[in-house]
Amino acid sequence: MLSNVFHYGQACFEGLKVYNTVDNRVISFRDDENLSRINLSANRLAMPEVPESIWTEAIDRVVVDNLD
């Protein structure tokens, strides 16, 4: 009921790919470019930008929580 995305179309989506490498590392694919695009979308919707520190911390947390 209080979801702006459904009632006003105010949302941003950016897909991000994270891969396992052959040497057993986990890497994200162009996360800096994803951040630029999400912030561009946020500006168009008059939403606040996502700071880089929050963006990278969120990616790190999600990846660590989903390693299994």
C-alpha positions in Angstrom: 0.0 0.0 0.0 2.8 2.4 0.7 5.1 1.4 -2.1 6.0 4.3 -4.3 7.2 2.0 -7.1 3.7 0.6 -7.6 1.7 3.8 -7.2 4.0 6.4 -8.7 6.6 4.5 -10.7 9.3 6.0 -8.6 12.0 3.4 -8.5 15.4 2.5 -10.1 16.7 -0.9 -11.1 20.2 -1.8 -12.0 21.3 -5.4 -12.5 24.7 -6.3 -11.3 26.7 -9.5 -12.1 29.0 -11.2 -9.7 31.1 -14.2 -10.8 33.4 -16.9 -9.4 36.7 -17.0 -11.2 38.8 -20.0 -12.1 41.2 -19.2 -9.2 38.2 -19.2 -6.8 37.9 -15.5 -6.4 34.6 -13.6 -6.5 34.4 -10.5 -8.6 31.7 -8.0 -9.6 31.5 -6.9 -13.2 31.8 -3.1 -13.7 30.1 -2.2 -10.4 31.5 1.4 -10.8 29.5 1.7 -14.0 26.4 0.3 -12.4 26.7 3.0 -9.7 27.0 5.7 -12.3 23.8 4.4 -14.1 21.8 4.0 -10.9 22.7 7.6 -9.8 21.8 8.9 -13.2 18.4 7.2 -12.8 18.1 8.6 -9.3 18.8 12.2 -10.6 16.1 11.8 -13.3 13.6 10.8 -10.6 14.6 13.5 -8.2 15.8 10.9 -5.7 19.1 11.1 -3.7 22.2 9.5 -5.2 23.7 6.4 -3.6 27.1 7.2 -2.2 29.9 5.0 -3.4 30.8 3.8 0.1 27.2 2.5 0.7 27.1 0.9 -2.8 30.3 -1.1 -2.3 29.5 -2.1 1.2 26.1 -3.3 0.1 27.6 -5.4 -2.7 30.2 -6.8 -0.3 27.6 -7.8 2.2 25.3 -9.4 -0.3 28.1 -11.4 -1.9 29.5 -12.6 1.5 26.0 -13.6 2.7 25.4 -15.6 -0.5 28.7 -17.3 -1.0 27.2 -20.7 -0.4 
